[in-house]
Amino acid sequence: MVGMTVDAAGLTRFDHPNLQANYERACRRYPAQAIVDLAALRDNMRHLVEIVNADPAKPHRTEVMGVVKADAYGHGLVPAALAALAGGATWLGTAQAHEALELRRAGIGPERARILTWVNDPYEVPYDELLRQHIDVSVGTPDAVEQLAKAAEAVQRFVRGADPIVAHVHVKVDTGFGRNGFTLNQLDLIAPRLKQLQDAGLFEITGQWSHLAVADAPDVPEFVHETDEQVARFEEFTRHMQEAGIEPRIRHLANTAATLSRPEIHYDLVRPGVALYGYEPDPAMGTPQDYGLTPAMTLQAQLSSVKHVPQGTGLSYGRVYVTDAPTSVAIVPVGYADGIHRSASGFDRCGSRHEDRKGGPVAFMTRDGVQVRHVSGRVCMDQFIVDLHGDAKELGIDIGDTVQLFGPGRGEAYGEPTADDWAKAADTISYEIFTCLRNRVPRLYRNAASVLDADDLAMLDQNALI
Ligand SMILES: *Cc1c(COP(=O)(O)O)cnc(C)c1O
């Protein structure tokens, strides 16, 4: 395997001096790094492709879309997209149009992957560019239908050829999310117009699709019922479209939660996002390992200070944390300006004003192996403090040491904190932990050379490979 490995003593080793130079340059540039394992992304996708096609009696294959919106949930748009394709994804999905265009610009052509984009202001989105780049578009409002029709007409007028450009349209229907998509009444009104645009050769109605609201709670009966209702409404929408003479070629509904837990609604295509990055959508569903997934991102930082303080020392703003014994404290030089949630602050010994609450976990390599400590006091803009609960010298913790905030592990209880543990500390979801990570934290990619072929490898920033 080519790339970086960390041995049992916590030492980082590289297979190639260029990769080591990249790593050292990143560490000099910034005291924290987000390391993304492309092999984990590929393997997560492979696993998803396998599980949606596990039933040999199924009459057709279900394709898998790698959802790479929001800079691939903070992992880096193009590297994550390429790893997803290496794992067998045939579709890519972005919310914003500019990211769909960026994928094409990077060199991911239409023969390689279909791309769907879905969030747009129909009066501003560059439909003409999307059409020329063979990017599928979602419509969920009458305005979007008309603006897209105008763009399709214009593009057909200017781009002549044997193969006229047709808008590949996915009709979004609102089955109970209350967000994007036509209501049933709206669909009935717009359906004749869609049929007309299809017959005129401007639209190909490629898909019918919708989004689920509570599929991540298979343990809550009323939510299971609500998902059943959404599925029933989805089928009703299909009947209405058929009655209007529209036969969408494919239908898709499943996010990660439904991909993992509801094979009966995989339809023709599933749209997992968070599973690609190695997480289940909600810890109530289990751990990533329960689903055969590996978290792809490791967030690490280098300690900028380690010192000894007496008992009764208040740590950080507001003295919400006061040391209960003489102890060593370490400074981790990332804060809320890096996307470390301030709500993951740690409260202790603050009397009646606050309840004690553990902050986000940090794994330290000590003389006795890996040990987890927690954010102590409030997370600051560029740094936070950790009470080591002991003497740094005895623990073998020193300034400059690399500590891990989260990584590919099994969870805090095993000394391997994950984004789920940070989500718990910050009262949010893992999605927000990695999408909030700011771009001033360098993204570095492991295993690129073993996952990608030479052409794909050339699409990446060569300085970001380790
Ligand atoms: C984000 C998103 C997904 C992926 O959701 P996950 O829970 O990350 O799997 C799927 N479909 C749509 C429309 C989305 O916006």
The ligand as a Gaussian input file, in Angstrom:
#p B3LYP/6-31G(d) Opt

LIG

0 1
 C      -28.133000      15.168000       1.743000
 C      -29.094000      14.418000       0.959000
 C      -29.003000      13.026000       0.850000
 C      -28.010000      12.208000       1.655000
 O      -28.414000      12.143000       3.001000
 P      -27.624000      11.229000       4.034000
 O      -28.443000      11.219000       5.251000
 O      -26.297000      11.896000       4.233000
 O      -27.466000       9.914000       3.395000
 C      -29.870000      12.383000       0.000000
 N      -30.801000      13.081000      -0.704000
 C      -30.930000      14.409000      -0.603000
 C      -31.972000      15.115000      -1.367000
 C      -30.095000      15.123000       0.232000
 O      -30.224000      16.448000       0.332000

